[in-house]
Amino acid sequence: MRVSELRGALEDALGPTYRVEREVRPVGECRLFVAVGPPTDPELLVKVLPAELSLSVDAAVFEREVLLLGDRLGHAQLVPPRGSGRAGAFVYHARRFVEGTTLRAWLANHGEMPLRRVIEVLRDVLLALAHAHRGSIAHGDLRPENVLLTAGRVQVADTGIVDAVGRAVPSALAGGVGATLCAPAYLAPERRKNGGAGGPRDDMFAVGVLLHEMLTGEPPAVEGESLEEVRSLPPWLAELARRCLTPEPTARWPDAAAALDAVGRSGAGPM
C-alpha cells in the first residue's frame, strides 16, 4: 500500500476528529504517523503493524487488550495506549505523542551519557517497569526507541503491546510475534532461542542492554570488555548491570522493583 493510501485508511479509521499530519521514523517493521486533533486533545502517535502480521490479528481482541492495558498503566513514567483499530488491511495502535526525543536518537547524536544522567534515566525506566510488573505486565519490547526523554522525566512507551498482539493472533502464530516486532539485541537469550511471551526477567535483560548503551554508546558484545574495563563506575551500578545481563534467567533481577531497591540503597537519589 502506498503512503497516501495508508494515510487515507488511517484517517478513515481515526474518524473525523483526527487527521494524519506526517509520517515519522519507523521502529523496526512498524510505520509511525502523527495524527492531529482538536486543540484540546493531544496529538497521537499511531503505530501501524507490519502487513503480514496485521492479517493475522483479530482486531476486536487486540482492541480489548489495548483498552485493558490503558486502564492498568496509569503512572507518570508510562505512556499508556489510547486505542487501536484496523485501517484497511493494517492494524494499528495509538498513544499520546510525547514532545522530546527518544533514547535512540540521543545516543545516535551524542554517544555515551554523563553518569548522572544515566542514573536518572535508569531510575525512571525502573519506576515505569516496576509499576507494570506489579500488575503482572511485562514490557516485552524495551529498546531505546521506546524510552522517551522529555523536558521533565523519562517515560516508557509501548509497554505490554507485544503480548497484547500475541493474544490477538491464532495460538499457532503467537510464538512468532516477538520475532516480528522485537529487536533481537534486547531480548534475553532464552527468549531469542525459544520465542514466546516476555516476562519481568526478560525486561531486566533489556534494561542491562540499555544501561550498557548509555554508559558506552554501544550495546554489549558477546566477547566484549566488561563495563568496568570501559568506564569507571560505582560498584553498585556495575553489579546491577552484570546481574541484568547474566544469561541465566534465575540469576537476573526477578523484576524492576528489586533492581530499583538496589538503586535506592546506593544513595543515588530518591525513588
The 8 nearest C-alpha neighbors of each residue, nearest first, counted from 0:
[[1, 4, 5, 2, 3, 88, 50, 87],
 [0, 2, 4, 3, 5, 6, 7, 8],
 [3, 1, 5, 4, 6, 0, 7, 22],
 [2, 4, 6, 1, 5, 7, 0, 8],
 [5, 3, 7, 1, 6, 2, 0, 8],
 [6, 4, 8, 2, 7, 3, 9, 0],
 [7, 5, 9, 3, 4, 8, 2, 10],
 [6, 8, 4, 10, 5, 9, 3, 11],
 [7, 9, 86, 5, 11, 6, 10, 87],
 [10, 8, 12, 6, 86, 11, 7, 13],
 [9, 11, 13, 7, 12, 8, 18, 19],
 [10, 12, 8, 14, 9, 13, 7, 86],
 [13, 11, 9, 10, 14, 86, 8, 85],
 [14, 12, 10, 11, 17, 9, 15, 16],
 [13, 15, 11, 12, 16, 10, 17, 18],
 [14, 16, 17, 13, 18, 11, 10, 36],
 [15, 17, 36, 14, 37, 18, 13, 35],
 [18, 16, 36, 35, 15, 34, 13, 14],
 [17, 19, 34, 35, 10, 20, 36, 16],
 [20, 18, 34, 33, 21, 10, 35, 6],
 [19, 21, 34, 33, 18, 35, 22, 32],
 [22, 20, 33, 32, 19, 23, 34, 31],
 [21, 23, 32, 31, 33, 24, 20, 30],
 [24, 22, 31, 32, 25, 21, 33, 30],
 [23, 25, 31, 26, 22, 30, 32, 29],
 [26, 24, 30, 31, 29, 27, 23, 28],
 [27, 25, 29, 28, 30, 24, 144, 31],
 [26, 28, 29, 25, 180, 182, 181, 30],
 [27, 29, 49, 26, 30, 25, 180, 48],
 [30, 28, 48, 26, 47, 27, 49, 25],
 [29, 31, 25, 47, 46, 28, 26, 32],
 [32, 30, 46, 25, 23, 45, 22, 47],
 [31, 33, 22, 45, 21, 23, 44, 34],
 [32, 34, 44, 21, 43, 20, 19, 45],
 [35, 33, 19, 43, 18, 20, 42, 17],
 [36, 34, 42, 17, 18, 20, 19, 43],
 [35, 37, 17, 16, 40, 42, 18, 38],
 [36, 38, 40, 39, 16, 35, 17, 41],
 [39, 37, 40, 36, 41, 35, 42, 16],
 [38, 40, 37, 41, 36, 42, 35, 16],
 [41, 39, 37, 38, 36, 42, 35, 43],
 [42, 40, 95, 43, 39, 96, 36, 38],
 [41, 43, 35, 96, 34, 95, 36, 40],
 [44, 42, 95, 96, 34, 94, 33, 45],
 [43, 45, 33, 96, 94, 93, 32, 95],
 [44, 46, 93, 32, 31, 92, 43, 33],
 [47, 45, 31, 91, 92, 30, 93, 29],
 [48, 46, 91, 30, 29, 90, 31, 45],
 [47, 49, 29, 90, 91, 53, 50, 46],
 [50, 48, 52, 29, 51, 28, 53, 47],
 [49, 51, 53, 52, 89, 48, 54, 88],
 [52, 50, 54, 53, 49, 55, 48, 89],
 [51, 53, 55, 54, 49, 50, 56, 48],
 [54, 52, 50, 90, 89, 56, 55, 51],
 [53, 55, 52, 51, 56, 50, 88, 89],
 [56, 54, 52, 53, 168, 57, 51, 169],
 [57, 55, 168, 53, 167, 58, 54, 52],
 [56, 58, 167, 60, 59, 168, 61, 55],
 [57, 59, 61, 60, 56, 62, 84, 85],
 [60, 58, 62, 61, 57, 63, 84, 167],
 [61, 59, 63, 167, 62, 57, 58, 64],
 [62, 60, 58, 64, 167, 63, 59, 65],
 [61, 63, 59, 65, 83, 60, 64, 58],
 [62, 64, 66, 60, 61, 65, 67, 59],
 [63, 65, 61, 67, 62, 66, 163, 60],
 [64, 66, 68, 62, 67, 63, 61, 82],
 [65, 67, 69, 63, 68, 64, 62, 82],
 [68, 66, 64, 70, 65, 69, 63, 71],
 [69, 67, 65, 71, 70, 66, 72, 64],
 [68, 70, 79, 66, 80, 67, 71, 72],
 [69, 71, 67, 68, 72, 66, 73, 79],
 [72, 70, 68, 69, 73, 67, 134, 131],
 [73, 71, 69, 79, 70, 74, 68, 77],
 [72, 74, 71, 70, 77, 79, 75, 69],
 [73, 75, 77, 76, 72, 127, 130, 78],
 [74, 76, 77, 73, 154, 127, 78, 152],
 [77, 75, 154, 127, 74, 155, 153, 123],
 [78, 76, 155, 154, 74, 75, 127, 79],
 [77, 79, 156, 155, 154, 80, 76, 94],
 [80, 78, 69, 72, 77, 94, 81, 156],
 [79, 81, 94, 69, 93, 82, 65, 78],
 [82, 80, 94, 93, 69, 79, 95, 83],
 [83, 81, 93, 92, 80, 65, 66, 62],
 [84, 82, 92, 62, 91, 93, 65, 81],
 [83, 85, 91, 90, 58, 62, 92, 86],
 [84, 86, 90, 89, 87, 91, 58, 12],
 [87, 85, 8, 89, 9, 12, 88, 90],
 [86, 88, 89, 8, 85, 5, 9, 90],
 [87, 89, 86, 54, 53, 85, 90, 50],
 [90, 88, 86, 53, 87, 85, 50, 91],
 [91, 89, 85, 53, 48, 84, 47, 86],
 [92, 90, 47, 46, 83, 84, 48, 85],
 [91, 93, 83, 46, 82, 45, 84, 47],
 [94, 92, 45, 81, 44, 82, 80, 83],
 [95, 93, 80, 81, 44, 43, 96, 79],
 [94, 96, 43, 44, 42, 97, 41, 93],
 [97, 95, 43, 44, 42, 94, 98, 41],
 [98, 96, 95, 99, 149, 147, 42, 44],
 [99, 97, 149, 96, 100, 150, 148, 147],
 [100, 98, 149, 148, 97, 150, 147, 101],
 [101, 99, 148, 147, 104, 102, 149, 98],
 [100, 102, 147, 103, 104, 144, 148, 146],
 [101, 103, 143, 105, 104, 146, 106, 147],
 [104, 102, 143, 101, 144, 106, 105, 107],
 [103, 105, 107, 101, 102, 106, 108, 100],
 [106, 104, 102, 108, 107, 103, 109, 101],
 [105, 107, 110, 109, 103, 108, 104, 102],
 [108, 106, 104, 105, 109, 110, 103, 216],
 [107, 109, 105, 106, 104, 110, 103, 111],
 [110, 108, 106, 107, 105, 111, 112, 216],
 [109, 111, 216, 106, 107, 108, 112, 215],
 [112, 110, 216, 215, 214, 213, 109, 106],
 [113, 111, 213, 214, 117, 114, 116, 110],
 [114, 112, 116, 115, 117, 111, 214, 213],
 [113, 115, 117, 116, 112, 118, 214, 232],
 [114, 116, 118, 117, 113, 119, 112, 120],
 [115, 117, 119, 118, 114, 113, 120, 112],
 [118, 116, 114, 120, 115, 119, 121, 112],
 [117, 119, 121, 115, 116, 120, 122, 114],
 [120, 118, 116, 122, 117, 121, 123, 115],
 [121, 119, 117, 123, 122, 118, 124, 116],
 [120, 122, 118, 124, 119, 123, 117, 125],
 [121, 123, 125, 119, 120, 124, 118, 126],
 [122, 124, 126, 120, 125, 121, 153, 127],
 [125, 123, 127, 121, 126, 122, 120, 128],
 [126, 124, 128, 122, 123, 127, 255, 129],
 [127, 125, 123, 129, 124, 128, 122, 130],
 [128, 126, 76, 124, 125, 130, 129, 77],
 [127, 129, 131, 125, 130, 126, 255, 132],
 [130, 128, 255, 256, 132, 126, 131, 127],
 [131, 129, 133, 128, 127, 132, 126, 134],
 [130, 132, 136, 128, 134, 129, 133, 137],
 [133, 131, 135, 129, 136, 134, 130, 128],
 [134, 132, 130, 131, 135, 129, 136, 256],
 [133, 135, 132, 131, 136, 130, 71, 72],
 [136, 134, 132, 133, 131, 137, 199, 198],
 [137, 135, 131, 132, 134, 159, 138, 133],
 [138, 136, 198, 139, 199, 159, 132, 197],
 [137, 139, 158, 159, 140, 141, 202, 136],
 [138, 140, 197, 137, 161, 159, 141, 202],
 [141, 139, 181, 138, 142, 161, 182, 158],
 [140, 142, 205, 139, 138, 145, 202, 185],
 [141, 143, 144, 145, 140, 185, 146, 209],
 [144, 142, 103, 102, 146, 145, 101, 209],
 [143, 145, 103, 142, 101, 146, 102, 26],
 [146, 144, 156, 143, 142, 155, 147, 141],
 [147, 145, 155, 143, 102, 144, 101, 154],
 [146, 148, 101, 154, 153, 100, 155, 102],
 [149, 147, 153, 100, 101, 99, 102, 146],
 [150, 148, 99, 151, 152, 153, 147, 98],
 [149, 151, 152, 99, 148, 98, 153, 100],
 [152, 150, 149, 153, 148, 154, 99, 76],
 [153, 151, 149, 154, 150, 148, 123, 76],
 [152, 154, 148, 147, 123, 149, 120, 76],
 [153, 155, 76, 147, 77, 146, 78, 152],
 [154, 156, 146, 77, 145, 78, 147, 76],
 [155, 157, 78, 145, 158, 77, 146, 154],
 [158, 156, 160, 159, 145, 155, 80, 138],
 [157, 159, 138, 160, 156, 139, 137, 155],
 [158, 160, 138, 162, 161, 137, 139, 136],
 [159, 161, 163, 162, 157, 158, 164, 65],
 [162, 160, 164, 163, 159, 139, 165, 177],
 [161, 163, 165, 164, 160, 159, 196, 166],
 [164, 162, 160, 166, 165, 161, 64, 159],
 [165, 163, 167, 161, 162, 166, 61, 160],
 [166, 164, 173, 162, 163, 167, 168, 176],
 [165, 167, 163, 164, 168, 162, 173, 61],
 [166, 168, 164, 61, 57, 60, 56, 165],
 [167, 169, 56, 55, 165, 166, 173, 57],
 [170, 168, 171, 172, 173, 167, 55, 166],
 [171, 169, 173, 172, 168, 166, 174, 165],
 [170, 172, 169, 173, 174, 168, 175, 165],
 [171, 173, 170, 169, 174, 175, 168, 176],
 [174, 172, 165, 170, 175, 176, 171, 168],
 [175, 173, 195, 194, 172, 176, 177, 171],
 [176, 174, 178, 173, 177, 172, 179, 194],
 [177, 175, 179, 178, 173, 174, 165, 180],
 [178, 176, 181, 180, 179, 175, 194, 161],
 [177, 179, 175, 176, 180, 181, 194, 183],
 [180, 178, 176, 177, 181, 175, 28, 52],
 [179, 181, 177, 178, 176, 27, 182, 28],
 [182, 180, 177, 140, 178, 183, 179, 186],
 [181, 183, 184, 185, 180, 186, 140, 27],
 [184, 182, 186, 185, 181, 191, 178, 187],
 [183, 185, 182, 186, 208, 218, 187, 205],
 [186, 184, 205, 183, 182, 208, 142, 187],
 [187, 185, 183, 184, 191, 190, 205, 188],
 [186, 188, 201, 190, 189, 204, 191, 185],
 [189, 187, 191, 190, 192, 246, 186, 247],
 [188, 190, 192, 191, 187, 193, 194, 248],
 [189, 191, 194, 193, 192, 187, 188, 186],
 [192, 190, 188, 189, 194, 193, 186, 187],
 [193, 191, 189, 190, 194, 188, 187, 195],
 [192, 194, 190, 191, 189, 195, 174, 188],
 [195, 193, 190, 174, 191, 192, 175, 177],
 [194, 196, 174, 193, 190, 197, 177, 173],
 [197, 195, 162, 198, 194, 174, 139, 177],
 [196, 198, 139, 201, 137, 195, 199, 202],
 [197, 199, 137, 201, 200, 202, 196, 139],
 [198, 200, 202, 254, 201, 137, 203, 132],
 [201, 199, 203, 202, 253, 198, 254, 251],
 [200, 202, 204, 198, 187, 203, 199, 197],
 [203, 201, 199, 205, 200, 204, 206, 198],
 [202, 204, 206, 200, 205, 201, 243, 199],
 [203, 205, 243, 207, 244, 201, 206, 202],
 [206, 204, 185, 208, 202, 203, 207, 141],
 [207, 205, 203, 209, 204, 208, 210, 202],
 [208, 206, 243, 210, 240, 204, 205, 244],
 [207, 209, 205, 211, 210, 206, 218, 212],
 [210, 208, 206, 212, 207, 211, 213, 205],
 [209, 211, 207, 213, 208, 212, 206, 214],
 [210, 212, 208, 214, 209, 213, 218, 215],
 [213, 211, 217, 216, 218, 209, 215, 210],
 [212, 214, 210, 111, 112, 211, 216, 215],
 [213, 215, 111, 211, 212, 112, 216, 210],
 [216, 214, 111, 212, 217, 213, 211, 110],
 [215, 217, 111, 110, 212, 213, 214, 106],
 [218, 216, 212, 215, 219, 211, 213, 110],
 [217, 219, 212, 211, 208, 220, 216, 209],
 [220, 218, 211, 217, 208, 223, 221, 212],
 [219, 221, 223, 222, 218, 224, 217, 225],
 [220, 222, 223, 219, 224, 218, 225, 244],
 [223, 221, 220, 224, 219, 225, 218, 226],
 [224, 222, 220, 221, 225, 219, 226, 229],
 [223, 225, 228, 226, 229, 222, 220, 227],
 [226, 224, 228, 227, 223, 229, 219, 241],
 [225, 227, 229, 228, 230, 224, 237, 211],
 [226, 228, 230, 225, 229, 231, 232, 237],
 [229, 227, 225, 226, 230, 224, 231, 232],
 [228, 230, 226, 227, 225, 224, 231, 215],
 [231, 229, 227, 228, 226, 232, 214, 215],
 [230, 232, 227, 229, 233, 228, 226, 234],
 [233, 231, 234, 230, 237, 227, 236, 226],
 [232, 234, 236, 235, 237, 231, 238, 265],
 [235, 233, 237, 236, 232, 238, 239, 227],
 [234, 236, 238, 233, 237, 239, 265, 261],
 [237, 235, 239, 238, 233, 234, 240, 232],
 [236, 238, 234, 240, 239, 235, 241, 232],
 [239, 237, 241, 235, 236, 240, 242, 234],
 [238, 240, 236, 242, 237, 241, 235, 243],
 [241, 239, 243, 207, 237, 238, 242, 236],
 [242, 240, 238, 244, 243, 239, 237, 245],
 [241, 243, 251, 239, 240, 245, 244, 238],
 [244, 242, 204, 207, 240, 251, 203, 241],
 [245, 243, 204, 241, 207, 242, 240, 246],
 [244, 246, 242, 247, 243, 241, 251, 250],
 [247, 245, 248, 244, 188, 187, 189, 250],
 [246, 248, 250, 245, 249, 251, 189, 188],
 [249, 247, 250, 251, 246, 200, 245, 201],
 [248, 250, 251, 247, 253, 252, 200, 246],
 [251, 249, 248, 247, 245, 242, 252, 246],
 [252, 250, 242, 243, 248, 249, 253, 245],
 [251, 253, 254, 258, 243, 257, 200, 242],
 [254, 252, 200, 251, 199, 257, 255, 249],
 [253, 255, 199, 252, 256, 257, 200, 203],
 [254, 256, 129, 258, 125, 257, 128, 259],
 [255, 257, 259, 129, 258, 254, 260, 125],
 [258, 256, 260, 259, 255, 254, 252, 261],
 [259, 257, 261, 255, 260, 256, 252, 262],
 [260, 258, 256, 262, 261, 257, 255, 125],
 [259, 261, 263, 257, 258, 262, 256, 264],
 [260, 262, 258, 264, 259, 263, 265, 257],
 [263, 261, 259, 265, 260, 264, 267, 258],
 [262, 264, 260, 261, 265, 266, 259, 267],
 [265, 263, 261, 266, 262, 260, 267, 259],
 [266, 264, 262, 263, 267, 261, 235, 268],
 [267, 265, 264, 268, 263, 262, 269, 261],
 [268, 266, 265, 262, 263, 269, 118, 264],
 [267, 269, 266, 270, 263, 262, 265, 119],
 [270, 268, 263, 267, 266, 262, 122, 264],
 [269, 263, 268, 122, 259, 126, 262, 260]]
